[in-house]
């Protein structure tokens, strides 16, 4: 019998005439799971089906293209631009309905946030012929020799990045993830044409049996570009007042009603606050303005408001890094909910059923809207309903989903991934319940970090008897260090959740127990997973062995406590930056020295945007393009990475060497106990959480 612990969460509700079975909604998040021609294929259908099977009441698709010529945002973006899209959408709708859920398609145009490269690649493939994979790869191969990102002359004369306004102000030039774009203002006839594309897209959705559509008026995309005074500088009937700036939404809804009938449900993804003020801008709109805009949208026929916030200029407010607290946006939901008479959903780092139920009980919102938590665990809702909330894989807000999606998309059109759930977007490749091939054979896992616990969990699911050795007094490994700063505690959830899942599968976890030849050989292991992790790398630079030299693990673990010190952190990867932030928070003056020409090279931009301004506010000094040549008791000597003998002395009394880790290694005698001795995680090669979990998952799935 099902155990109901969250009654409000599982109440039905309506969008217009569409009854949703519970108050849990998957919000749109681009993961690039469609086919390269924009149709819904088996991979996309299975991705959404699994979330519906997991109990999500309302599935809302990722950004779905309504215009091929001006509106592409990714190579595997779902599309409603042609009737050829209808059969795939119908299969998708049927799959979702079979699981008892409802589905809305989010109609999207990126406006000034279009990648012209993607537009050109897609359109050329369309013109040449639909051999998508081949032409896409050929086109990206050409970018090595042709500077497409700087725009060919044709694009400079007549750019296809269109918006409410164009021209020279900085607000009108788009820079999505560091890629400058030229933007031009739409003429009135072009506005009407794009409105028609929205309406025709909605009609195709209705033909396919989709329950309703959502207009994307958020995250700085096309419709928000009209709504926001920051990007809308028009002086005609589409600019100025709230009525004028929202006119395009009103006209789109009217056209949808003409084609689909007045009863076809329409929702809107709506930014409740642009938060420009938090990033040094003096324009945009706030929650006070959003209340009036929300009332206007309701009067035009929007039947559900799915709230978000921010734009790509203020990106960390709509897809938050791990430092943002749970529920930080809840007041936005309450303000809008009190102003309108239609249901209001809201996001904002909602991670647990307890938190979700409380938000509903206290009247902050009508619907629990989430995206990333369903990447981490598609069965979040089902586990909550059955009283198994402790088994949920919680989202860490690590942003690997967004980083991998954008990196993979521009590298050739592969879907995004999740750090804690390797099955995300790979549901067809990896079954939820792997085949039981273990027959009770013994598997030993050495190390209880993310890689070790992932390997243990999967092996236990496959019917192996699993024993984990962990020399520390708790699970976590390197994750414990990443989660040491107070604002990074969510990172530690991964091993807490894996531990719970392992224990429920019967995995034996031996804490305070170092793996030795004796205790491992006693178990007669069929297979051994080496998940011993890595140890800090300290090069033998003059002075490396002085007593004032430490590594990040000593600081973050609390072995060494520093207060009021002048500290030089060598290396500006995320571990170095997090250590520097931890030290700054404890009253130390920090200097960060990086041999590369930029701070945190290769680090995802949102993490840098989160931590670097905080360090600057705390008075940290940055030395990019300088390499360490000597450590002294009262300073470090650094040399310009490009100019020989151009040296500088940086005063400090403490040095932190944050230069990565090397595999710890395993006793060779233990490795000889079985020919199936498998390295995973940092024991294989130094990497991030996603590297650890994905290598361990694949290795454990391959074990027979």
C-alpha positions in Angstrom: 0.0 0.0 0.0 1.3 3.5 -0.9 2.3 5.7 2.0 1.2 9.3 1.6 3.4 11.7 3.5 2.9 14.9 1.4 -0.9 15.3 0.8 -0.8 18.8 -0.8 2.0 17.8 -3.2 -0.3 15.1 -4.6 -3.5 17.1 -5.0 -4.8 17.5 -8.6 -5.1 21.0 -10.2 -6.0 22.5 -13.5 -4.5 24.6 -16.3 -7.7 25.8 -18.0 -9.6 22.6 -18.7 -6.6 20.3 -18.4 -6.5 18.4 -15.1 -3.0 17.7 -13.8 -2.8 14.7 -11.4 -0.4 16.3 -8.9 1.3 19.6 -8.1 4.7 18.5 -9.3 5.9 19.9 -12.7 9.0 19.3 -14.7 10.0 22.7 -15.9 11.6 23.1 -19.3 15.4 22.6 -19.4 17.3 22.2 -22.7 19.3 19.0 -22.6 19.6 18.5 -26.4 17.8 15.2 -26.6 15.9 15.7 -29.8 17.0 14.5 -33.2 19.2 16.7 -35.3 16.3 17.5 -37.6 14.3 18.8 -34.6 11.9 15.8 -34.3 11.1 13.8 -31.2 13.0 10.5 -31.5 13.2 7.5 -29.2 15.9 9.1 -27.0 13.8 12.2 -26.2 10.6 10.2 -25.7 12.3 7.8 -23.3 13.9 10.7 -21.4 10.5 12.3 -20.8 8.6 9.0 -20.4 10.9 8.1 -17.5 10.1 11.3 -15.6 6.3 10.7 -16.2 6.8 7.1 -15.0 8.5 8.6 -12.0 5.4 10.4 -11.0 5.8 13.9 -12.4 2.3 15.3 -13.0 3.1 17.8 -15.7 5.9 17.3 -18.2 6.9 20.6 -20.0 9.3 20.1 -22.8 12.6 21.9 -23.2 12.7 24.9 -25.4 11.0 24.0 -28.7 11.9 25.9 -31.8 9.1 27.9 -33.7 11.4 29.4 -36.3 14.2 27.8 -38.3 15.6 30.9 -39.8 16.0 33.3 -36.9 15.3 31.1 -33.8 17.7 28.2 -33.4 19.4 27.8 -30.0 21.0 24.3 -30.3 21.6 21.5 -32.8 19.3 19.0 -31.0 16.5 21.5 -30.1 13.0 20.1 -30.4 11.0 21.8 -33.2 7.4 22.5 -34.2 8.4 24.4 -37.4 7.0 21.8 -39.9 4.3 19.1 -40.1 7.1 16.5 -40.2 7.4 17.2 -36.5 3.9 16.1 -35.7 4.3 12.2 -35.7 7.2 12.4 -33.2 5.2 14.8 -31.0 2.3 12.4 -31.1 4.4 9.5 -30.0 5.7 11.7 -27.2 2.2 12.7 -26.1 1.0 9.1 -26.2 4.0 7.9 -24.1 3.4 10.6 -21.4 -0.4 10.0 -21.3 0.2 6.2 -20.9 2.0 7.0 -17.7 -0.9 9.1 -16.4 0.8 12.5 -16.8 0.1 15.6 -18.9 2.4 17.3 -21.3 2.9 20.9 -22.5 5.3 22.0 -25.2 7.3 25.1 -24.5 7.2 27.4 -27.6 10.5 29.2 -27.8 12.4 31.8 -29.8 15.8 32.9 -28.5 15.8 36.3 -30.2 19.1 38.1 -29.5 20.3 34.9 -27.8 20.4 33.0 -31.0 23.7 31.4 -32.0 24.2 32.5 -35.6 26.5 29.5 -36.1 23.7 27.1 -35.1 21.2 28.9 -37.3 23.6 28.7 -40.3 24.5 25.1 -39.7 20.9 24.0 -39.3 19.7 26.0 -42.3 22.5 24.8 -44.6 21.7 21.2 -43.7 18.0 21.9 -44.4 18.9 23.3 -47.9 21.4 20.6 -48.8 19.4 17.7 -47.5 18.6 16.1 -44.2 21.7 14.0 -43.6 21.9 15.7 -40.2 24.8 14.0 -38.5 27.2 14.2 -41.5 26.5 17.8 -42.4 26.6 19.0 -38.8 30.0 17.5 -38.3 31.3 18.8 -41.6 30.0 22.3 -40.8 31.7 22.3 -37.4 34.9 21.0 -39.0 34.9 24.2 -41.2 34.8 26.4 -38.1 38.5 25.5 -37.5 39.3 27.5 -40.6 36.4 30.0 -40.9 35.7 32.5 -38.2 31.9 32.0 -38.0 31.7 33.2 -34.4 32.9 36.6 -35.6 30.2 36.6 -38.3 30.7 36.5 -42.0 30.0 39.7 -43.9 26.5 38.7 -44.8 25.5 38.4 -41.1 27.1 41.8 -40.4 25.0 43.4 -43.1 21.8 41.6 -42.3 22.2 39.7 -39.0 19.6 37.0 -38.2 19.9 37.6 -34.5 16.6 39.6 -34.1 15.1 41.2 -31.1 12.7 43.9 -29.9 15.5 46.4 -30.4 18.9 46.4 -32.0 21.8 48.8 -32.3 24.7 49.9 -30.3 23.8 50.0 -26.6 25.4 47.2 -24.7 22.0 45.9 -23.6 21.2 45.1 -27.2 24.3 43.1 -28.1 23.9 39.6 -27.0 26.7 37.6 -25.3 25.4 34.2 -24.5 28.2 32.4 -22.6 30.8 34.7 -23.9 29.9 34.7 -27.6 29.3 38.2 -29.0 26.4 38.5 -31.4 25.2 41.3 -33.7 21.5 42.0 -33.1 19.0 44.0 -35.2 15.6 45.3 -34.4 12.5 43.6 -35.9 10.2 45.5 -38.3 6.5 45.3 -37.5 5.8 42.9 -40.4 8.5 40.6 -39.0 6.9 40.7 -35.5 3.6 39.6 -37.1 5.4 36.8 -39.0 7.0 35.4 -35.8 3.7 35.7 -34.0 2.3 33.5 -36.8 5.1 31.0 -36.3 4.2 30.7 -32.6 0.6 30.1 -33.4 1.3 27.5 -36.1 3.6 25.7 -33.7 0.8 25.6 -31.2 -1.6 24.2 -33.8 0.9 21.4 -34.6 1.1 20.6 -30.9 -2.7 20.3 -30.7 -2.8 18.1 -33.8 -0.2 15.8 -32.1 -2.4 15.5 -29.0 -0.2 17.7 -26.8 -2.3 18.9 -23.8 -1.2 22.6 -24.1 1.6 25.0 -24.9 3.8 27.3 -22.9 5.1 30.6 -24.1 8.7 31.2 -23.0 8.8 34.7 -21.6 11.9 34.1 -19.4 15.7 33.8 -19.2 16.2 36.8 -21.5 14.8 35.1 -24.6 12.7 36.7 -27.3 9.4 37.4 -25.6 11.2 38.6 -22.4 13.2 40.9 -24.7 10.0 42.6 -25.6 8.7 42.6 -22.0 11.9 44.0 -20.4 12.6 47.7 -20.6 16.3 46.7 -20.5 16.2 45.2 -24.0 13.1 46.9 -25.4 13.9 50.5 -26.6 11.1 50.7 -29.1 9.0 53.8 -29.5 6.1 52.3 -31.4 3.1 50.3 -30.1 5.5 47.5 -29.0 7.6 49.6 -26.7 7.2 51.9 -23.7 4.3 50.9 -21.3 3.6 47.5 -19.9 0.7 47.2 -22.2 2.9 47.9 -25.2 5.8 45.7 -24.1 3.5 42.8 -23.6 1.5 43.4 -26.8 3.3 40.7 -28.7 2.3 38.0 -26.1 -1.3 39.2 -26.3 -1.3 38.9 -30.1 0.3 35.5 -30.0 -2.4 34.2 -27.7 -5.1 35.7 -29.9 -3.6 33.9 -32.9 -3.3 30.6 -31.0 -6.9 30.9 -30.0 -7.9 31.5 -33.7 -6.1 28.3 -34.8 -6.6 26.0 -31.8 -9.8 27.3 -30.3 -10.2 29.4 -27.1 -10.1 26.4 -24.8 -6.6 25.1 -25.8 -4.6 25.6 -22.6 -1.8 28.2 -22.6 0.8 28.8 -19.9 3.8 31.1 -19.7 7.3 30.7 -18.3 7.7 34.1 -16.8 10.6 35.9 -15.2 9.5 37.3 -11.9 12.6 39.5 -11.4 15.5 40.1 -13.8 17.9 40.8 -10.9 20.0 43.1 -13.0 20.6 45.2 -9.9 22.5 42.3 -8.3 25.0 42.4 -11.2 25.7 46.1 -11.4 23.1 47.1 -13.9 20.6 49.9 -13.3 17.8 48.7 -15.7 15.5 45.8 -16.1 12.4 45.0 -14.0 11.9 43.9 -10.5 9.2 41.9 -8.7 7.2 45.0 -8.3 7.0 45.5 -12.0 6.5 41.7 -12.5 3.3 41.9 -10.5 1.8 44.3 -13.1 3.1 42.2 -16.0 1.6 39.0 -14.5 -1.8 40.7 -14.3 -1.5 41.7 -18.0 -0.6 38.1 -19.0 -3.5 36.7 -17.1 -5.9 39.2 -18.8 -4.6 38.1 -22.2 -5.5 34.4 -21.6 -2.4 32.9 -19.9 -3.9 30.2 -17.6 -0.8 29.2 -15.6 2.3 31.1 -14.7 5.5 29.1 -14.4 7.9 31.5 -12.6 11.6 31.7 -13.0 13.9 34.7 -12.9 16.9 36.3 -14.5 18.4 36.4 -18.0 21.7 35.2 -19.5 23.2 38.4 -18.3 22.2 37.4 -14.7 22.4 33.7 -15.4 23.2 32.5 -11.9 19.8 33.6 -10.7 17.9 31.2 -13.0 20.2 28.2 -12.9 21.9 28.6 -9.6 25.3 27.3 -8.5 25.4 25.3 -5.3 26.0 28.4 -3.1 22.5 29.6 -3.5 20.2 28.6 -0.6 17.2 26.4 -0.9 13.9 28.3 -1.5 15.6 31.7 -2.0 13.0 32.8 -4.6 9.9 31.8 -2.7 8.8 35.4 -2.0 8.6 36.0 -5.7 6.0 33.2 -6.0 4.0 34.6 -3.1 3.9 38.1 -4.6 2.7 36.9 -8.0 0.2 34.3 -6.5 -1.4 37.1 -4.4 -1.8 39.3 -7.5 -3.5 36.8 -10.0 -6.3 34.3 -10.0 -4.5 31.6 -12.0 -2.2 28.9 -10.7 1.4 29.9 -10.0 4.3 27.5 -10.0 7.8 28.6 -8.9 11.3 27.2 -9.0 14.2 28.2 -6.7 16.4 25.4 -5.4 13.6 23.1 -4.3 15.3 19.9 -3.4 13.2 17.8 -1.0 9.6 16.7 -0.7 9.5 18.2 2.8 10.5 21.6 1.5 8.0 21.3 -1.4 5.1 20.4 0.9 5.9 23.3 3.2 5.9 25.8 0.3 2.5 24.7 -0.7 1.1 24.6 2.8 2.4 28.2 3.5 0.9 29.5 0.3 4.0 30.5 -1.5 3.0 28.8 -4.7 0.4 26.4 -6.2 2.8 24.2 -8.0 6.3 22.8 -7.3 8.2 23.5 -10.4 11.6 21.8 -10.8 14.0 20.7 -13.6 17.4 19.7 -12.3 16.1 17.5 -9.4 14.4 15.3 -12.1 17.7 14.9 -13.9 19.3 13.7 -10.6 16.3 11.5 -9.9 13.4 11.0 -12.3 11.6 9.0 -9.6 11.7 11.9 -7.1 7.9 12.1 -7.1 7.2 8.4 -6.9 9.7 8.0 -4.0 8.0 10.9 -2.2 4.6 9.5 -2.6 5.7 6.0 -1.4 7.4 7.4 1.7 10.9 6.7 0.4 12.1 10.3 0.3 15.4 9.2 1.9 16.2 7.3 -1.3 16.0 10.3 -3.5 19.2 11.4 -5.4 19.2 15.1 -4.5 20.4 17.6 -7.0 23.7 19.2 -5.9 23.3 22.4 -8.0 26.7 21.6 -9.5 25.7 22.8 -12.9 27.3 19.9 -14.7 24.0 19.5 -16.6 24.2 22.9 -18.2 27.9 22.8 -18.7 27.8 19.4 -20.4 24.8 20.3 -22.5 26.4 23.4 -23.9 29.8 21.8 -24.4 28.4 18.7 -26.0 26.0 20.7 -28.2 28.7 22.8 -29.7 31.1 19.9 -30.0 28.7 18.0 -32.3 25.3 17.7 -30.9 25.3 15.3 -28.0 22.8 15.6 -25.0 23.7 17.0 -21.6 24.5 14.8 -18.7 23.9 14.7 -14.9 26.8 14.3 -12.4 24.8 12.2 -9.9 22.8 10.2 -12.4 24.7 8.8 -15.4 21.4 7.4 -16.8 20.1 10.9 -17.6 19.6 11.2 -21.4 21.0 7.7 -21.6 17.8 5.9 -20.6 17.7 3.8 -23.7 21.3 2.7 -23.2 21.1 1.8 -19.5 18.1 0.1 -18.0 16.7 1.3 -14.6 17.0 -2.2 -13.3 20.2 -3.8 -14.6 20.2 -7.6 -15.2 20.8 -9.8 -12.1 24.0 -11.4 -13.1 25.9 -11.3 -9.8 24.7 -14.6 -8.4 25.9 -13.5 -4.9 29.6 -13.4 -6.0 31.7 -11.1 -3.8 32.7 -7.6 -4.9 35.1 -5.5 -2.8 35.1 -1.7 -3.2 38.0 0.2 -1.7 37.0 3.8 -1.0 33.6 5.3 -0.2 33.7 8.4 -2.2 31.2 9.0 -5.1 33.0 6.5 -7.4 33.2 3.8 -4.8 29.6 4.1 -3.6 28.3 4.3 -7.2 30.1 1.1 -8.1 28.8 -0.6 -4.9 25.2 0.5 -5.6 25.2 -0.8 -9.2 26.9 -4.1 -8.3 24.4 -4.6 -5.5 21.5 -3.9 -8.0 23.0 -6.6 -10.2 23.0 -9.2 -7.5 26.6 -9.2 -6.3 27.5 -9.3 -2.6 29.3 -6.0 -2.0 31.7 -4.9 0.8 33.1 -1.4 0.9 36.3 -0.6 2.8 36.7 3.0 4.0 39.6 4.0 6.2 37.9 7.3 7.3 35.1 7.4 9.9 32.6 8.6 7.3 31.8 8.2 3.6 32.6 11.0 1.2 36.2 11.0 0.2 37.2 14.1 -1.7 33.6 15.3 -1.6 33.9 16.1 2.1 36.5 18.7 1.1 34.4 20.3 -1.6 31.5 20.4 0.9 33.5 22.0 3.7 32.7 25.7 2.9 29.3 26.5 4.5 27.8 27.6 1.2 28.8 24.3 -0.5 27.1 21.8 1.9 24.8 20.5 -0.9 27.8 18.9 -2.6 28.1 16.5 0.3 24.6 15.2 -0.4 25.8 12.9 -3.2 27.6 10.4 -0.9 25.0 10.7 1.8 22.3 9.7 -0.7 24.4 6.9 -2.3 25.2 5.5 1.2 21.5 5.3 2.0 20.8 3.6 -1.3 23.7 1.2 -0.8 22.6 0.2 2.7 19.0 -0.5 1.5 20.5 -2.8 -1.1 22.4 -4.7 1.5 25.9 -3.3 0.9 28.2 -3.7 3.8 30.2 -0.5 4.5 33.2 -0.9 6.8 34.2 2.5 8.1 37.5 3.1 10.0 38.8 0.1 8.1 41.7 0.3 5.7 41.8 -2.3 3.0 44.7 -4.7 3.6 45.8 -7.9 1.9 44.5 -9.9 4.8 41.0 -8.5 5.2 40.4 -8.3 1.4 41.7 -11.8 0.7 39.5 -13.2 3.4 36.5 -12.3 1.3 37.8 -14.1 -1.8 36.7 -11.3 -4.1 35.4 -12.0 -7.6 36.1 -8.4 -8.5 37.7 -5.4 -6.8 36.9 -1.7 -7.5 39.8 0.6 -6.6 38.2 3.9 -5.6 40.9 5.1 -3.4 40.8 8.6 -4.9 43.8 10.9 -5.2 46.4 12.7 -3.1 47.4 16.3 -3.6 50.2 16.9 -6.1 53.0 19.1 -4.7 55.9 19.7 -7.2 59.4 20.0 -5.7 59.7 23.7 -6.2 62.4 25.3 -3.9 60.7 25.7 -0.5 58.0 23.2 -1.1 58.9 21.4 2.2 58.8 24.5 4.4 56.5 24.2 7.5 54.2 27.0 6.2 53.2 25.1 3.0 49.9 23.2 3.0 47.5 21.5 0.6 43.8 22.3 0.3 42.7 19.0 2.0 44.5 20.1 5.2 42.7 23.4 5.2 39.2 22.2 4.2 39.4 19.1 6.4 40.2 21.3 9.4 43.6 19.8 10.1 45.1 23.3 9.8 43.2 26.3 11.0 44.3 29.7 9.7 43.0 33.1 10.9 44.4 36.5 10.2 47.1 35.2 7.9 48.4 36.4 4.6 47.9 33.4 2.3 49.1 32.7 -1.2 47.0 30.0 -3.0 48.9 28.5 -5.9 46.5 27.3 -8.6 43.1 28.7 -9.4 41.0 25.6 -10.3 37.8 25.3 -8.4 39.5 23.6 -5.5 41.9 26.5 -5.3 39.1 29.1 -5.5 37.0 27.3 -2.9 39.9 27.1 -0.6 40.6 30.8 -1.1 37.0 31.6 -0.4 37.0 29.4 2.7 40.2 31.2 3.9 38.7 34.6 3.2 35.6 33.8 5.1 37.8 33.0 8.1 39.5 36.4 8.1 42.6 35.7 6.0 44.0 37.9 3.2 44.4 35.8 0.1 46.5 36.1 -3.1 45.7 33.7 -5.9 48.5 32.8 -8.3 47.7 31.1 -11.7 50.2 30.2 -14.4 47.6 30.4 -17.2 46.5 33.8 -18.5 43.1 33.6 -16.9 41.9 32.7 -13.4 40.2 29.3 -13.2 41.0 28.2 -16.8 38.6 25.6 -18.1 36.2 26.2 -15.2 32.5 26.6 -16.1 31.7 30.4 -16.3 28.9 30.3 -13.8 31.2 29.0 -11.0 33.7 31.8 -11.8 30.9 34.3 -11.8 29.8 33.0 -8.4 33.0 32.9 -6.5 35.4 35.4 -8.1 33.3 38.5 -7.3 33.1 37.4 -3.6 36.8 37.0 -3.5 37.3 40.5 -5.0 34.9 41.9 -2.5 37.0 40.3 0.3 40.1 42.0 -1.0 41.7 39.0 -2.7 44.6 39.7 -5.2 44.8 37.8 -8.4 48.0 37.1 -10.4 47.1 35.4 -13.7 49.9 34.6 -16.1 52.5 34.1 -13.3 54.2 30.9 -12.3 55.6 30.0 -8.9 59.4 29.6 -8.8 60.3 29.7 -5.1 58.6 29.5 -1.7 60.0 31.4 1.2 59.0 31.8 4.8 57.7 35.3 4.3 56.8 35.4 0.6 56.7 33.6 -2.8 58.7 34.4 -5.8 56.7 34.3 -9.1 57.8 34.8 -12.7 55.8 36.1 -15.7 54.8 33.1 -17.7 55.6 34.9 -21.0 58.6 37.0 -20.1 61.8 35.4 -18.9 63.4 36.8 -15.8 60.4 39.1 -15.2 59.9 38.2 -11.5 57.8 39.5 -8.7 57.8 38.9 -4.9 54.4 38.4 -3.3 54.5 38.7 0.6 52.7 35.9 2.5 53.3 33.9 5.6 51.4 30.8 4.4 51.2 28.9 1.1 48.5 26.6 -0.2 49.5 24.3 -3.1 46.3 23.6 -5.1 47.8 21.9 -8.2 45.5 18.9 -8.5 45.7 15.3 -7.3 47.4 12.1 -8.4 45.9 8.6 -8.1 46.6 7.3 -4.6 47.3 3.8 -5.8 46.6 0.4 -4.3 48.8 -2.3 -2.7 49.9 -4.4 -5.7 49.4 -7.5 -3.7 45.7 -6.7 -3.4 45.4 -6.1 -7.2 46.7 -9.6 -7.8 43.8 -11.2 -5.8 41.6 -11.1 -8.9 42.1 -10.4 -12.6 39.0 -8.2 -12.3 40.6 -5.2 -10.5 39.1 -2.0 -11.8 40.2 1.5 -11.2 37.4 4.1 -11.0 37.2 7.8 -10.2 40.4 9.6 -9.2 42.1 6.3 -8.8 41.8 6.1 -12.6 42.6 9.7 -13.3 42.0 13.0 -11.6 38.6 14.5 -12.4 35.4 15.9 -11.1 32.4 14.4 -9.4 30.8 13.5 -12.8 34.0 11.8 -13.9 34.0 9.7 -10.8 30.3 8.7 -10.9 30.2 8.0 -14.7 33.4 5.9 -14.8 32.2 3.9 -11.8 28.7 3.4 -13.3 29.9 2.2 -16.6 32.5 -0.1 -15.1 30.0 -1.6 -12.7 27.4 -2.0 -15.5 30.0 -3.9 -17.6 30.9 -6.3 -14.8 29.6 -9.8 -15.5 
